Amino acid sequence: MKVLLINKFLYPKGGDAISALKTGSLLAAKSHDVIYWGMQHKLNPEYPYSDFFVSNVDFDAGMGFARKLGAAFRILYSFEARDKIRKLLKKVRPDIVHLNNFAHQISPSILSVFREYGIPAVMTMHDYKMVCASYTMFVNGNPCEMCGGGNYYWCAFNKCTKGSFFKSLVNTTEMYLHHKILHIYDPVGVFISPSIFLKDKIREMGFKGETVFLPNFIDAEEYIPEFGYQEKTVCYFGRLSKEKGLFTLLNALKGSGIKLKVIGEGPLEEKLKLKAGNEGLDNVEFHGYRSGEELKSEIKKSAAVVLPSEWFENNPRSVLEAFALGKPVIGSRIGGIPELVLNNETGLTFEAGNAVDLREKIGCLMGKPDRIIEMGKNARKLIEEKFSAEKHYLELMKIYETAGSKRN
């Protein structure tokens, strides 16, 4: 089978890109012909057909008014993306298209071309873009469902997109244009939800597309578990951003005597370091960005991983990776986290945003070395039984078959 795999970033930038690339590797290992398509970027590896990639744009970079206006039109409808994908389809003729995260930098202007060529399409949802104009359902430090029922105007009113009225207005316009006027996502035959929570939540908020549950997977053979710990520490790894609940985590560790390793980078890095310095949190260490075996090594030394998110997490890879390494997770009871962190089995859960509850759960786990080992073994077993690459592949083939039966 020839699969066209689409993601705007085609290097390991965030969970969506990693998941898309892992899917491509899995399909290739099963002898499928995988063709990648997305945005040009200096960090991309060499890909065949990269001449057909859309030009690079960085919406976070400083822009003058003219460039901002051009970027806004690209979000709403990209003629470049539509024309380039049409040229690629003429050349490669895939059997199916597997979409991932392509909003904004690529735009859904490409979807009509798949219908034009009669190519079935599936889409893995890595966030809440189908129902939320700012895609996170998180504003002013709290989960938000105000866009439910297609009331996207709240995004502009609340300046949900990075606190900018202009960016929020563009995203609001995007949602009305794509979902209310053009119905631009209609060519997608099946939407894949990596968590039951996301599947249920978007349905509750009015999404009508056919959606099936298929969680992310982990190739357990790539992770050698280490039960127990070398260091009496807990570890957070991931993006350092507001929705991750990291200020709550620092407050929970204050005066606890328990060491925390923070691994990652992001917009809150300097503020977190400043808070740790000003409040004398000498038990908190910032390790910066780590990846590959270096990251695995730091996780394996720790007793447990902490995920204190305060937004509706989907199916976080950080939890799956921690489990694969034999580590229990202390996670907030929000979004898809409780589907993975089974309380008192594969870790402990706490009330999102509650530093006192988190402090108690960390102290409870760290005081029971035998339970750390037991939960770590349970976590690894869960990965092997329910989140294996083979299980994922078999279910994905069924989804492709379903989408193929709906060929336009």
Residue, then its C-alpha position, 0 to 999 in steps of 0.5 A: m500500500k502506498v501511504l501519503l503521510i502528512n504533518k506540517f513538521l516532519y522532524p521531532k518537534g512535539g508529540d504530534a510530529i513524533s507520533a506521525l513519524k513513528t507511524g511512518s516508520l511502522l508502516a515502512a517496517k511493514s513494507h508499505d511505501v510511505i511518502y512524507w509531505g509537509m512544510q520545508h524546514k532546515l531541521n527536516p531530514e532528506y525526504p523524496y519529493s521535498d520540492f513539493f513541500v510548502s514553503n516555511v512560515d514561522f507564525d511566532a517570528g516577528m512580522g510586519f503588517a503585510r507579512k501578518l496579513g499574508a500569514a492570515f490568508r495562508i491560515l484561511y486557505s493556502f493556494e500554494a499548499r493546494d497546488k503543490i499537493r495536486k502536483l504531488l498526487k499526479k506524480v505518486r498516486p497514493d492509495i490513502v492519505h493519513l493526515n496529522n497536524f496540518a492546520h495553519q502552516i498548510s491549511p485544509s485547502i488540500l482536502s478537496v484535492f483528495r476528493e478530486y482524485g478519489i483518494p480516501a483520507v483519514m486524520t489523526m487528531h492530536d488536539y481539539k482543533m475540530v471544535c476549538a478555535s485556539y485548539t487547546m481548550f485552555v484560556n486564562g489558565n483554565p480549561c474552556e469549552m465556550c466554543g462548544g456548539g460552534n460558538y467560535y466567536w468566544c476565541a476573539f472575545n477572550k483573545c484565546t490565541k496567545g493573548s492577541f486579538f488579531k491572531s484570535l480573530v484570524n482563528t475565529t474566522e478560520m473556524y467559521l469559514h472551514h466548518k460553517i461555510l466550506h465544510i472543508y473537512d468533509p473529504v476526511g472519511v475517518f477521524i482517529s482519536p488517540s484518547i477516549f476523552l478527546k473522542d467523547k469531548i468533541r462529540e459533546m461539543g458538536f463534532k459530527g465526523e466519524t471518529v474511532f479510538l486508536p491510542n498512540f503506540i510505543d515500540a517496547e523493544e526500544y525501551i529497556p525498563e529499569f524498575g526502582y531508581q538510582e536517584k530519589t528524584v521525580c522527573y518532569f519532561g516535556r514542553l515548559s508552557k503554561e498549560k503543563g501546570l509547572f508552577t503547581l509542580l514547583n509549589a508542591l515541591k517547595g520545602s519537601g526535600i524531594k528532588l525534581k528534575v525538569i527536562g525540556e524547554g519552552p516559553l516558561e523556562e526563565k520564569l520557572k528558573l526565576k521562581a525556583g531561585n527567588e523561593g530557594l527551591d534548591n531541590v529543583e534542577f533544570h536540565g534543558y532539552r534532552s532526547g534519545e538515550e540521554l533523555k531515557s537515561e535521566i528518566k530511568k534514574s528517577a523514581a517516578v515521572v510527574l505530569p501536572s497538566e492543567w489542560f485536557e491532555n489527549n494521549p500524552r507520549s510522555v506517559l507512554e514513554a515513562f511506562a515503557l521505561g518502567k516508571p510510575v507516573i503521578g498525573s493530574r486527573i484531567g483529559g486523557i491522563p486517567e486513561l493511562v495513569l490508573n490510580n494505585e496501579t500504574g501511578l497516582t492521580f491528583e486534582a489538577g492545579n492542586a499543589v497540596d494534593l500533588r505534594e501528598k501524592i509525591g510524598c506517598l509514593m516516594g515513601k514506598p519503594d516497593r510500590i514504586i517497583e510494583m507500579g513500574k512493572n504494571a506500567r510496563k505490562l500495560i504498554e506491552e499489552k495495550f499500546s504495542a506497535e503490532k496492535h496499533y498497526l492491525e487497528l490502523m489497517k482496519i481504519y484504512e480499510t473503512a476509509g477506503s470503502k468510502r472512496n469518493 
